[in-house]
Amino acid sequence: QVQLVESGGGLVQSGGSLRLSCAASGFTFSSYTMSWYRQAPGKQRELVAVVLSGGITNYVDSVAGRFTISRDNAQNTVYLQMNSLKREDTAVYYCNARWLGTDSWGKGTLVTVSS
């Protein structure tokens, strides 16, 4: 059974940094594509960053150069380092694991960026 548990969210001032973590269990972590999504109040969930099983990464334009996704296959954990945070980064951030078109989700962690 796939389990994903996010942590690291919180309140931060604009320009600050946070690092999110997603601890995974119940599947062969190294084989999965891992992603971070976010959902702001009143908006649809959007893909923020993805890291493939081979380590290739990609980002939505709005966070490129500020966020870094990484994975530690030995620890079954995926991270999202968020720097230069902006108010518009305020959202619930969700961890996603994808294998052969099947998605699994964590419950999310709230990030609030204040001015």
Secondary structure as the mmCIF struct_conf table of DSSP 4:
data_model
#
loop_
_struct_conf.conf_type_id
_struct_conf.id
_struct_conf.beg_label_comp_id
_struct_conf.beg_label_asym_id
_struct_conf.beg_label_seq_id
_struct_conf.end_label_comp_id
_struct_conf.end_label_asym_id
_struct_conf.end_label_seq_id
STRN STRN1 GLN A 3 SER A 7
STRN STRN2 GLY A 10 GLN A 13
TURN_TY1_P TURN_TY1_P1 SER A 14 GLY A 15
STRN STRN3 LEU A 18 SER A 25
BEND BEND1 GLY A 26 PHE A 27
HELX_RH_3T_P HELX_RH_3T_P1 PHE A 29 SER A 31
BEND BEND2 TYR A 32 TYR A 32
STRN STRN4 THR A 33 GLN A 39
TURN_TY1_P TURN_TY1_P2 PRO A 41 GLY A 42
BEND BEND3 LYS A 43 LYS A 43
STRN STRN5 GLU A 46 VAL A 51
TURN_TY1_P TURN_TY1_P3 SER A 53 GLY A 54
BEND BEND4 GLY A 55 GLY A 55
STRN STRN6 THR A 57 TYR A 59
TURN_TY1_P TURN_TY1_P4 ASP A 61 ARG A 66
STRN STRN7 PHE A 67 ASP A 72
TURN_TY1_P TURN_TY1_P5 ASN A 73 ASN A 76
STRN STRN8 THR A 77 MET A 82
BEND BEND5 SER A 84 SER A 84
HELX_RH_3T_P HELX_RH_3T_P2 ARG A 87 ASP A 89
STRN STRN9 ALA A 91 TRP A 99
TURN_TY1_P TURN_TY1_P6 LEU A 100 GLY A 101
STRN STRN10 THR A 102 TRP A 105
STRN STRN11 THR A 109 SER A 114
#
